[in-house]
Amino acid sequence: MIYCRKKKNDREKEQSKTNQRAVGLETGFYGVYTFVYKMFVFY
């Protein structure tokens, strides 16, 4: 029982890791997008 619970926790940790990566990618794309947008607006 405890072993099963531990395994579940590990899986959840992995999932949160991938979620963090996805969020990081999204913010990266957003930053690039705003940068390009500002360039177009100011030039």
MOPAC internal coordinates of N, CA, C and O (Angstrom, degrees):
PM7 1SCF
backbone

  N    0.0000 0     0.00 0     0.00 0    0    0    0
  C    1.4630 1     0.00 0     0.00 0    1    0    0
  C    1.5339 1   110.60 1     0.00 0    2    1    0
  O    1.2310 1   121.32 1   128.66 1    3    2    1
  N    1.3459 1   115.08 1   -51.34 1    3    2    1
  C    1.4666 1   119.41 1   179.00 1    5    3    2
  C    1.5274 1   109.68 1   -62.19 1    6    5    3
  O    1.2310 1   121.12 1   140.71 1    7    6    5
  N    1.3442 1   115.46 1   -39.29 1    7    6    5
  C    1.4663 1   120.11 1  -179.56 1    9    7    6
  C    1.5240 1   110.34 1   -60.62 1   10    9    7
  O    1.2310 1   121.09 1   135.77 1   11   10    9
  N    1.3381 1   115.52 1   -44.23 1   11   10    9
  C    1.4683 1   120.23 1   179.46 1   13   11   10
  C    1.5234 1   110.12 1   -60.18 1   14   13   11
  O    1.2310 1   121.06 1   135.93 1   15   14   13
  N    1.3145 1   115.58 1   -44.07 1   15   14   13
  C    1.4619 1   119.64 1  -177.94 1   17   15   14
  C    1.5255 1   110.26 1   -63.24 1   18   17   15
  O    1.2310 1   120.93 1   139.16 1   19   18   17
  N    1.3331 1   115.83 1   -40.84 1   19   18   17
  C    1.4612 1   119.97 1   179.53 1   21   19   18
  C    1.5282 1   109.82 1   -61.73 1   22   21   19
  O    1.2310 1   120.98 1   137.57 1   23   22   21
  N    1.3276 1   115.73 1   -42.43 1   23   22   21
  C    1.4591 1   119.38 1  -179.68 1   25   23   22
  C    1.5291 1   110.31 1   -62.09 1   26   25   23
  O    1.2310 1   120.85 1   138.72 1   27   26   25
  N    1.3244 1   115.98 1   -41.28 1   27   26   25
  C    1.4627 1   120.54 1   179.71 1   29   27   26
  C    1.5327 1   110.15 1   -61.36 1   30   29   27
  O    1.2310 1   120.88 1   137.21 1   31   30   29
  N    1.3339 1   115.92 1   -42.79 1   31   30   29
  C    1.4575 1   120.04 1   179.46 1   33   31   30
  C    1.5270 1   110.92 1   -61.32 1   34   33   31
  O    1.2310 1   120.78 1   137.80 1   35   34   33
  N    1.3297 1   116.11 1   -42.20 1   35   34   33
  C    1.4601 1   119.83 1   178.88 1   37   35   34
  C    1.5204 1   110.31 1   -60.08 1   38   37   35
  O    1.2310 1   120.99 1   137.33 1   39   38   37
  N    1.3257 1   115.72 1   -42.67 1   39   38   37
  C    1.4581 1   119.31 1  -178.99 1   41   39   38
  C    1.5319 1   109.99 1   -64.37 1   42   41   39
  O    1.2310 1   120.55 1   139.37 1   43   42   41
  N    1.3228 1   116.55 1   -40.63 1   43   42   41
  C    1.4619 1   120.14 1   179.49 1   45   43   42
  C    1.5235 1   110.65 1   -64.34 1   46   45   43
  O    1.2310 1   121.17 1   141.20 1   47   46   45
  N    1.3383 1   115.37 1   -38.80 1   47   46   45
  C    1.4661 1   118.98 1   177.71 1   49   47   46
  C    1.5254 1   110.09 1   -61.15 1   50   49   47
  O    1.2310 1   120.66 1   134.49 1   51   50   49
  N    1.3237 1   116.35 1   -45.51 1   51   50   49
  C    1.4657 1   120.24 1   178.72 1   53   51   50
  C    1.5194 1   110.42 1   -58.19 1   54   53   51
  O    1.2310 1   121.03 1   136.68 1   55   54   53
  N    1.3393 1   115.64 1   -43.32 1   55   54   53
  C    1.4606 1   120.03 1  -177.73 1   57   55   54
  C    1.5310 1   110.41 1   -62.65 1   58   57   55
  O    1.2310 1   120.55 1   135.92 1   59   58   57
  N    1.3327 1   116.56 1   -44.08 1   59   58   57
  C    1.4617 1   119.64 1  -179.49 1   61   59   58
  C    1.5300 1   109.49 1   -63.22 1   62   61   59
  O    1.2310 1   120.46 1   145.72 1   63   62   61
  N    1.3317 1   116.72 1   -34.28 1   63   62   61
  C    1.4659 1   120.37 1   178.00 1   65   63   62
  C    1.5243 1   110.06 1   -61.97 1   66   65   63
  O    1.2310 1   120.57 1   132.87 1   67   66   65
  N    1.3383 1   116.51 1   -47.13 1   67   66   65
  C    1.4605 1   119.69 1   179.85 1   69   67   66
  C    1.5189 1   110.05 1   -65.95 1   70   69   67
  O    1.2310 1   120.27 1   142.72 1   71   70   69
  N    1.3342 1   117.10 1   -37.28 1   71   70   69
  C    1.4581 1   120.02 1   178.10 1   73   71   70
  C    1.5237 1   110.59 1   -61.53 1   74   73   71
  O    1.2310 1   120.56 1   136.36 1   75   74   73
  N    1.3345 1   116.54 1   -43.64 1   75   74   73
  C    1.4622 1   120.24 1   178.75 1   77   75   74
  C    1.5229 1   110.30 1   -60.74 1   78   77   75
  O    1.2310 1   120.70 1   139.50 1   79   78   77
  N    1.3374 1   116.28 1   -40.50 1   79   78   77
  C    1.4587 1   120.04 1  -179.80 1   81   79   78
  C    1.5256 1   109.48 1   -63.36 1   82   81   79
  O    1.2310 1   120.66 1   136.04 1   83   82   81
  N    1.3344 1   116.34 1   -43.96 1   83   82   81
  C    1.4648 1   120.47 1  -179.69 1   85   83   82
  C    1.5241 1   110.11 1   -61.76 1   86   85   83
  O    1.2310 1   120.51 1   136.54 1   87   86   85
  N    1.3230 1   116.64 1   -43.46 1   87   86   85
  C    1.4655 1   120.59 1   179.82 1   89   87   86
  C    1.5286 1   109.73 1   -63.00 1   90   89   87
  O    1.2310 1   120.49 1   138.42 1   91   90   89
  N    1.3333 1   116.67 1   -41.58 1   91   90   89
  C    1.4556 1   120.71 1   178.78 1   93   91   90
  C    1.5183 1   111.09 1   -60.85 1   94   93   91
  O    1.2310 1   120.65 1   136.76 1   95   94   93
  N    1.3299 1   116.36 1   -43.24 1   95   94   93
  C    1.4579 1   120.25 1   178.29 1   97   95   94
  C    1.5157 1   110.41 1   -62.03 1   98   97   95
  O    1.2310 1   120.65 1   136.32 1   99   98   97
  N    1.3401 1   116.37 1   -43.68 1   99   98   97
  C    1.4588 1   120.22 1  -179.03 1  101   99   98
  C    1.5202 1   110.74 1   -61.17 1  102  101   99
  O    1.2310 1   120.16 1   134.66 1  103  102  101
  N    1.3279 1   117.30 1   -45.34 1  103  102  101
  C    1.4622 1   119.46 1   179.90 1  105  103  102
  C    1.5247 1   109.56 1   -65.34 1  106  105  103
  O    1.2310 1   119.91 1   143.25 1  107  106  105
  N    1.3280 1   117.78 1   -36.75 1  107  106  105
  C    1.4608 1   121.09 1   178.06 1  109  107  106
  C    1.5173 1   111.06 1   -61.25 1  110  109  107
  O    1.2310 1   120.96 1   131.49 1  111  110  109
  N    1.3273 1   115.77 1   -48.51 1  111  110  109
  C    1.4635 1   119.67 1   179.09 1  113  111  110
  C    1.5207 1   110.42 1   -61.83 1  114  113  111
  O    1.2310 1   120.70 1   138.54 1  115  114  113
  N    1.3360 1   116.26 1   -41.46 1  115  114  113
  C    1.4634 1   121.25 1  -179.34 1  117  115  114
  C    1.5284 1   110.17 1   -62.19 1  118  117  115
  O    1.2310 1   120.85 1   137.86 1  119  118  117
  N    1.3414 1   115.97 1   -42.14 1  119  118  117
  C    1.4576 1   120.03 1   179.45 1  121  119  118
  C    1.5228 1   111.06 1   -62.64 1  122  121  119
  O    1.2310 1   120.36 1   134.72 1  123  122  121
  N    1.3254 1   116.91 1   -45.28 1  123  122  121
  C    1.4668 1   121.15 1   178.87 1  125  123  122
  C    1.5247 1   109.60 1   -62.75 1  126  125  123
  O    1.2310 1   120.78 1   136.72 1  127  126  125
  N    1.3305 1   116.11 1   -43.28 1  127  126  125
  C    1.4651 1   121.00 1  -178.70 1  129  127  126
  C    1.5261 1   110.76 1   -60.81 1  130  129  127
  O    1.2310 1   120.20 1   132.97 1  131  130  129
  N    1.3361 1   117.21 1   -47.03 1  131  130  129
  C    1.4623 1   119.59 1  -179.69 1  133  131  130
  C    1.5232 1   110.11 1   -65.40 1  134  133  131
  O    1.2310 1   120.22 1   142.23 1  135  134  133
  N    1.3351 1   117.19 1   -37.77 1  135  134  133
  C    1.4645 1   121.16 1   179.32 1  137  135  134
  C    1.5231 1   110.24 1   -60.27 1  138  137  135
  O    1.2310 1   120.41 1   130.79 1  139  138  137
  N    1.3352 1   116.83 1   -49.21 1  139  138  137
  C    1.4632 1   121.34 1   179.76 1  141  139  138
  C    1.5269 1   109.82 1   -62.91 1  142  141  139
  O    1.2310 1   120.94 1   138.01 1  143  142  141
  N    1.3373 1   115.81 1   -41.99 1  143  142  141
  C    1.4622 1   120.63 1  -179.65 1  145  143  142
  C    1.5274 1   110.33 1   -60.31 1  146  145  143
  O    1.2310 1   120.30 1   134.88 1  147  146  145
  N    1.3372 1   117.04 1   -45.12 1  147  146  145
  C    1.4566 1   120.69 1   179.07 1  149  147  146
  C    1.5220 1   110.44 1   -62.88 1  150  149  147
  O    1.2310 1   120.43 1   139.69 1  151  150  149
  N    1.3319 1   116.78 1   -40.31 1  151  150  149
  C    1.4624 1   119.73 1   179.02 1  153  151  150
  C    1.5217 1   110.30 1   -59.76 1  154  153  151
  O    1.2310 1   120.85 1   136.28 1  155  154  153
  N    1.3356 1   115.98 1   -43.72 1  155  154  153
  C    1.4613 1   119.17 1  -179.64 1  157  155  154
  C    1.5225 1   110.98 1   -66.24 1  158  157  155
  O    1.2310 1   120.68 1   143.83 1  159  158  157
  N    1.3212 1   116.30 1   -36.17 1  159  158  157
  C    1.4645 1   119.55 1  -177.85 1  161  159  158
  C    1.5257 1   110.41 1   -70.80 1  162  161  159
  O    1.2310 1   120.25 1   138.25 1  163  162  161
  N    1.3376 1   117.13 1   -41.75 1  163  162  161
  C    1.4612 1   119.79 1  -172.09 1  165  163  162
  C    1.5280 1   113.32 1   -88.31 1  166  165  163
  O    1.2310 1   119.79 1   166.84 1  167  166  165
  N    1.3394 1   118.00 1   -13.16 1  167  166  165
  C    1.4741 1   117.81 1  -179.11 1  169  167  166
  C    1.5080 1   112.30 1  -116.58 1  170  169  167
  O    1.2310 1   120.10 1   180.00 1  171  170  169

